[in-house]
Amino acid sequence: MALTQSSCNKAFGGEQKVFKHYSSVLKCDMNFGVYIPPQAASEKVPVFYWLSGLTCTEQNFVTKAGAQRYAAEHGVMIVAPDTSPRGCNIEGEDDSWDFGSGAGFYVDATEEKWKTNYNMYSYITKELPELINANFPADPEIKSISGHSMGGHGALMCALRNPGLYRCASAFAPICNPIHCPWGEKAFSGYLGSNKDAWKEYDSCELVKKYQGPPLKILIDQGLADTFYPHQLLPENFVQACSNNNLVSVTLRKHEGYDHSYYFVSSFIGDHIAFHTKC
Amino acid sequence: MALTQSSCNKAFGGEQKVFKHYSSVLKCDMNFGVYIPPQAASEKVPVFYWLSGLTCTEQNFVTKAGAQRYAAEHGVMIVAPDTSPRGCNIEGEDDSWDFGSGAGFYVDATEEKWKTNYNMYSYITKELPELINANFPADPEIKSISGHSMGGHGALMCALRNPGLYRCASAFAPICNPIHCPWGEKAFSGYLGSNKDAWKEYDSCELVKKYQGPPLKILIDQGLADTFYPHQLLPENFVQACSNNNLVSVTLRKHEGYDHSYYFVSSFIGDHIAFHTKC
């Protein structure tokens, strides 16, 4: 699991780095960003995993979210991976902006064409944390997870499938009920096939029904000027699903005038990092 | 002076917008970003002009600096123009990354080939403020100016040439003495010709010698891991020049480990906006 450092920039007293490595579960090279806060010079620090949305690479969050300031303030490491395998020479992998490259959807594919490489679920929940814990001053016991849009789906779903793995979860404009929205239907049918029972294993609204484990706190922010809100994101479905499980408490904040962009993420990422610190 | 809005994104309670307009002094279309803080809904607010560096457009500062948070906190409007005329069909305008497009150097060109379009000095100090004051809730009496690298040169130079126009000035890694560095020599010889007396009219170290006007406070931040620092930026020359003029007080802060990137700018832009508010 050799890492190659692609860049290092000092920011807010810590270091924003980008690394490349060969992923054994994705069978390709992957990039991820890691912000190492100043506190990590003297102690192991909690890790905040960030999952980005459709079309993004590891760069979007790193350059646009302005999260380093808050990470330095709270002494949190931020790990921001790319959103899919890349360059796997799979026919059609670059044909769509919402499927294939840049759109891994954080599942482990079962369809023949994709299953060798498109295993982002295992990458995010297993291979990447092992890599981080082995190579950086990360406290392996204190992880949390957040993300945006497709990455918000990934964050909620990874937390619900792995009770106790993350101390809490949060999301910006997450795809909350992918089995019932166009983006999710396209991705899940492509990666998982036509059996919709298999889809439910990656759908947060379904997963929360059977969640058993330590109490889980979830914060969701949603912009009301987000053009994807009504038909792709469906946060109310998730709030409704959580209302039937006392172990999961969700706070959904709706923000007048905010859209789906990183301007929205940057405006509230400070609240999320503070939430993850306190929860 | 019609403005066309290209984008609008809510951020930190205010609005980050980008506009296109035809510039009469540059004889081409220009883009600029403007962040309108929430306070502008009820009162006219001070304006912070930001001049970007070589190769940048209006987007770099807007997307990477994270300045909106501080502008919202202090109730300041931020105006971030592009760095040169574009698409003027001047032979060679796109041949270099440090001359022509993306490299206007904030001067009014006198060389025949460039003088029709390359009048960024007049654009920044006259046309753009008139446009802002006429179209936005800007307090026309409270302006300040800052910038990065080539834009840091622009900020210092515009403030020193126009006593009283800006309430203060600041800069990140500015080109402080362009007549004595490779970037400045290339740009000034290209835009202004071979007469070095003309160059002095745009050199901050020269301008500070003859500055007469209200006391001017200047804040400069310089990263010590900035590879351009020793031979292109020369901030010590500027500090030395200021020491002979009691009307200009400069604070030069040197930061261990910081480079020339927007990670450096983002780390200290909050200090600069606070400085401009208090000075």
Interface residues (C-beta under 8 A of the other chain):
Chain A: N9 K10 A11 F12 G13 Q16 T63 K64 G66 Q68 R69 G223 A225 H255 G257 Y258 D259 S261 Y262 Y263 F264 S266 S267
Chain B: N9 K10 A11 F12 G13 Q16 T63 K64 G66 Q68 R69 G223 A225 H255 G257 Y258 D259 S261 Y262 Y263 F264 S266 S267
